[in-house]
């Protein structure tokens, strides 16, 4: 970080420290050392205050003038008017106190915002910088821009695929869940399609590039993400909303005081008391307390605005995989074919699958373990591309394959298969005879239905939607299980983005997802919530991150937000009410500018103490 970047990042804090130091030096010169010798006609004890107003007040007033020209009338406008008026009336202490209050509030809020790299930077870092081109048995590293359609590329184990292509040699699995929303590791054999951005498994693959880097799927997501960031919705802050009502009232009282008394000092006194520090300080304090409470519950707040906004959302939009499901395949059905039993098939299949790296092997082994099955020894194990997994167990030949391969190799046997259903499946042959079909699904979260059903009565959501890149059968199955009637399936990132934009125009929206393909939609929603820690890109795009992928944490976040808004409004509105009372005293001439500034500081302390309550956790943060 350069010196200029550091100063810009901490500018408000530096101004607040400067103002505080100036006030301290002023008090020491004036009341301790009694040093008031004039310097070019200005008392020496006023010089620190003037320096603070020049180096701190002018930048703040400049920013406020820019907002004024853009017709952005926020709660800090009164502070700007007070600073200018105090300088004109030579009330430098009052003006410096206002600079301290204004910069201190903004520095406090800036402290609450965690610094994070941009989504686009995170996207770019995820892609490899080079591709490994194979030509005449030699492998040479080239830049991604040099990749041409038809090039043979090597994707080494655990590398990210650089372009969209087709496997020509090798056998591995790829994690495409960040891109497609599918929860499974996808098996890759010669003829399989691969997507740029997918992460390779344990074995190297040779692929043929079918698209240029700029036209590949990952590049398209980056393009959509870039457009989404540029069109991120502007959210009006709670302090600005309250300030829109408070500012004209305060200015009106100040003008009346000036007109009735004929003293410009009354105008300044009223404005100093009116400086909206309960808005500038108490609300950020409540936000920081809520950020702290959220962090203790495993909820990371990336953008403090979401704490103010999520309680106003009326449309909830969910991605499917990893959000309302666990994101892992589970063996849900074993359909045995006579004379074999389900337990017998599971024992044989699990005994063979423990030697496999197939994406579904883990689900089979887990089911066998839960059933208490003792695994048997296997021999002559092979897993050749196009043939499935084979082995010998207790003298029986076992083959694990899929429906398409079986249809191509054994038409007669394929006729015995049950009808196609949702989810994934594998077919089991024992001694060349059809023995069973195993079905797998990404199961709904256990509390999914309870959570969805409580959103409308408890959190005032009018609509709940399920939007997924998965197939229709999978999306409908999940929707029926958890009670969502409005669904959209087979949605690519561009379609998700447009849908969220359209819904956000109708009402404030909260979008929940966990994949790279969700990043644009997370950015476009009023509030974006990312699940898990698996993707830096998704986390950067979201306003909040649920670390342990729990729906209960989402409910806690909703309650933390509502509680924060309630306490922040108590502090802000209560503080403004006390400020109006102080304005009336100043209007009557009972509070000069400096005394008004001190009175305002006392009001601030009361408002901040109330705001600090937000960090104290209540007995419960869930209601379902």
Helices and strands as residue ranges (DSSP letters): H 3-9, H 11-27, I 28-32, E 38-39, E 42-43, H 44-52, I 53-57, H 58-69, H 77-88, H 92-112, H 119-126, E 130-135, E 138-143, G 144-146, E 152-155, E 165-169, E 172-175, H 177-180, E 185-188, E 193-194, E 199-200, E 205-209, G 213-215, H 217-230, H 238-261, H 264-274, H 277-277, I 278-282, H 283-296, E 299-301, H 305-309, G 310-312, E 315-318, E 325-336, H 342-353, H 361-370, E 379-382, E 389-393, E 396-401, H 403-409, H 411-414, E 424-430, E 433-444, H 448-459, E 463-467, H 472-482, E 486-488, H 493-506, E 509-513, G 516-518, H 519-524, E 527-531, H 536-541, E 544-546, H 551-587, H 593-611, G 612-615
